Amino acid sequence: MKKAKNAGNNGNASVNPTVLAATDKIRVLCAAASLTPTNKFAVMKDLHPESGHENRFTSWAKNEKGEKGLVVLDPMGDSIKFYANPEAKFPTMRTVKC
């Protein structure tokens, strides 16, 4: 049998508050840009590990055409950029634990 999920916290009890705040900010900015996030939570990625590290919160999303891409939250947390082909822009990006 499957384990029942606690309906009170929707599985968010062990998620870092910084990640929750970034997730909410990305969802709001995606809605304004007509993007639909496909991740449950934002993920911290090192976009340029080969040259000085650039850690940003990211999420996968789909645009109006249904194309999947990477959404990157800027360091100030007030805007996002959508990359339809993130492997070309960030060939060595990797996930970083928060």
Contact map, one row per residue, 1 for C-alpha under 8 A:
11100000000000000000000000000000000000000000000000000000000000000000000000000000000000000000000000
11110000000000000000000000000000000000000000000000000000000000000000000000000000000000000000000000
11111000000000000000000000000000000000000000000000000000000000000000000000000000000000000000000000
01111100000000000000000000000000000000000000000000000000000000000000000000000000000000000000000000
00111110011000000000000000000000000000000000000000000000000000000000000000000000000000000000000000
00011111111000000000000000000000000000000000000000000000000000000000000000000000000000000000000000
00001111111000000000000000000000000000000000000000000000000000000000000000000000000000000000000000
00000111110000000000000000000000000000000000000000000000000000000000000000000000000000000000000000
00000111111110000000000000000000000000000000000000000000000000000000000000000000000000000000000000
00001111111110000000000000000000000000000000000000000000000000000000000000000000000000000000000000
00001110111111000000000000000000000000000000000000000000000000000000000000000000000000000000000000
00000000111111100000000000000000000000000000000000000000000000000000000000000000000000000000000000
00000000111111100000000000000000000000000000000000000000000000000000000000000000000000000000000000
00000000001111110000000000000000000000000000000000000000000000000000000000000000000000000000000000
00000000000111111011000000000000000000000000000000000000000000000000000000000000000000000000000000
00000000000001111111000000000000000000000000000000000000000000000000000000000000000000000000000001
00000000000000111111100000000000000000000000000000000000000000000000000000000000000000000000000000
00000000000000011111110000000000000000000000000000000000000000000000000000000000000000000000000000
00000000000000111111111000000000000000001110000000000000000000000000000000000000000000000000000001
00000000000000111111111100000000000000001100000000000000000000000000000000000000000000000000000000
00000000000000001111111110000000000000000000000000000000000000000000000000000000000000000000000000
00000000000000000111111111000000000000000100000000000000100000000000000000001000000000000000000000
00000000000000000011111111100000000000001100000000000000000000000000000000000000000000000000000000
00000000000000000001111111110000000000000000000000000000000000000000000000000000000000000000000000
00000000000000000000111111111000000000000000000000000000000000000000000000001100000000000000000000
00000000000000000000011111111100000000000100000000000000001000000000000010000001000000000000000000
00000000000000000000001111111110000110000000000000000000000000000000000000000000000000000000000000
00000000000000000000000111111111000000000000000000000000000000000000000000000000000000000000000000
00000000000000000000000011111111100000000000000000000000000000000000000000000111000000000000000000
00000000000000000000000001111111111110000000000000000000000000000000000000000001000000000000000000
00000000000000000000000000111111111100000000000000000000000000000000000000000000000000000000000000
00000000000000000000000000011111111000000000000000000000000000000000000000000000000000000000000000
00000000000000000000000000001111111000000000000000000000000000000000000000000000000000000000000000
00000000000000000000000000000111111100000000000000000000000000110000000000000000000000000000000000
00000000000000000000000000000111111110000000000000000000000011110000000000000000000000000000000000
00000000000000000000000000100110011111000000000000000000000011100000000000000000000000000000000000
00000000000000000000000000100100001111110000000000000000001111000000000000000000000000000000000000
00000000000000000000000000000000000111110000000000000000001111000000000000000000000000000000000000
00000000000000000000000000000000000011111100000000000000001110000000000000000000000000000000000000
00000000000000000000000000000000000011111100000000000000000000000000000000000000000000000000000000
00000000000000000011001000000000000000111110000000000000001000000000000000000000000000000000000000
00000000000000000011011001000000000000111111000000000000111000000000000000000000000000000000000000
00000000000000000010000000000000000000001111100000000000111000000000000000000000000000000000001100
00000000000000000000000000000000000000000111110000000011110000000000000000000000000000000000001111
00000000000000000000000000000000000000000011111000000111110000000000000000000000000000000000111100
00000000000000000000000000000000000000000001111110001111000000000000000000000000000000000000111100
00000000000000000000000000000000000000000000111110001111000000000000000000000000000000000101110000
00000000000000000000000000000000000000000000011111111110000000000000000000000000000000000101100000
00000000000000000000000000000000000000000000011111111100000000000000000000000000000000000001110000
00000000000000000000000000000000000000000000000111111000000000000000000000000000000000000001000000
00000000000000000000000000000000000000000000000111111000000000000000000000000000000000000000000000
00000000000000000000000000000000000000000000000111111100000000000000000000000000000000000000000000
00000000000000000000000000000000000000000000011111111110000000000000000000000000000000000000000000
00000000000000000000000000000000000000000000111110011111000000000000000000000000000000000000000000
00000000000000000000000000000000000000000001111100001111100000000000000000000000000000000000000100
00000000000000000000000000000000000000000001111000000111110000000000000111100000000000000000000000
00000000000000000000010000000000000000000111100000000011111000000000000110000000000000000000000000
00000000000000000000000000000000000000000111100000000001111100000000011110000000000000000000000000
00000000000000000000000001000000000011101110000000000000111110000000011100000000000000000000000000
00000000000000000000000000000000000011100000000000000000011111000001111000000000000000000000000000
00000000000000000000000000000000001111100000000000000000001111100001111000000000000000000000000000
00000000000000000000000000000000001111000000000000000000000111111111100000000000000000000000000000
00000000000000000000000000000000011100000000000000000000000011111111100000000000000000000000000000
00000000000000000000000000000000011000000000000000000000000001111110000000000000000000000000000000
00000000000000000000000000000000000000000000000000000000000001111110000000000000000000000000000000
00000000000000000000000000000000000000000000000000000000000001111111000000000000000000000000000000
00000000000000000000000000000000000000000000000000000000000001111111100000000000000100000000000000
00000000000000000000000000000000000000000000000000000000000111100111110000000000000100000000000000
00000000000000000000000000000000000000000000000000000000000111100011111000000000011111000000000000
00000000000000000000000000000000000000000000000000000000011110000001111100000000011111000000000000
00000000000000000000000000000000000000000000000000000000011110000000111110000001111000000000000000
00000000000000000000000000000000000000000000000000000001111000000000011111000001110000000000000000
00000000000000000000000001000000000000000000000000000001110000000000001111101111100000000000000000
00000000000000000000000000000000000000000000000000000001000000000000000111111111100000000000000000
00000000000000000000000000000000000000000000000000000001000000000000000011111000000000000000000000
00000000000000000000000000000000000000000000000000000000000000000000000001111110000000000000000000
00000000000000000000010010000000000000000000000000000000000000000000000011111111000000000000000000
00000000000000000000000010001000000000000000000000000000000000000000000011011111000000000000000000
00000000000000000000000000001000000000000000000000000000000000000000000011011111100000000000000000
00000000000000000000000001001100000000000000000000000000000000000000001111001111110000000000000000
00000000000000000000000000000000000000000000000000000000000000000000001111000011111000000000000000
00000000000000000000000000000000000000000000000000000000000000000000111100000001111100000000000000
00000000000000000000000000000000000000000000000000000000000000000000111000000000111111001000000000
00000000000000000000000000000000000000000000000000000000000000000011110000000000011111000000000000
00000000000000000000000000000000000000000000000000000000000000000000110000000000001111111000000000
00000000000000000000000000000000000000000000000000000000000000000000110000000000001111111110000000
00000000000000000000000000000000000000000000000000000000000000000000000000000000000011111111000000
00000000000000000000000000000000000000000000000000000000000000000000000000000000000011111110000000
00000000000000000000000000000000000000000000000000000000000000000000000000000000001011111110000000
00000000000000000000000000000000000000000000001100000000000000000000000000000000000001111111100000
00000000000000000000000000000000000000000000000000000000000000000000000000000000000001111111100000
00000000000000000000000000000000000000000000001111000000000000000000000000000000000000100111110000
00000000000000000000000000000000000000000000111110000000000000000000000000000000000000000111111000
00000000000000000000000000000000000000000000111010000000000000000000000000000000000000000001111100
00000000000000000000000000000000000000000011110000000000000000000000000000000000000000000000111110
00000000000000000000000000000000000000000011110000000010000000000000000000000000000000000000011111
00000000000000000000000000000000000000000001000000000000000000000000000000000000000000000000001111
00000000000000010010000000000000000000000001000000000000000000000000000000000000000000000000000111
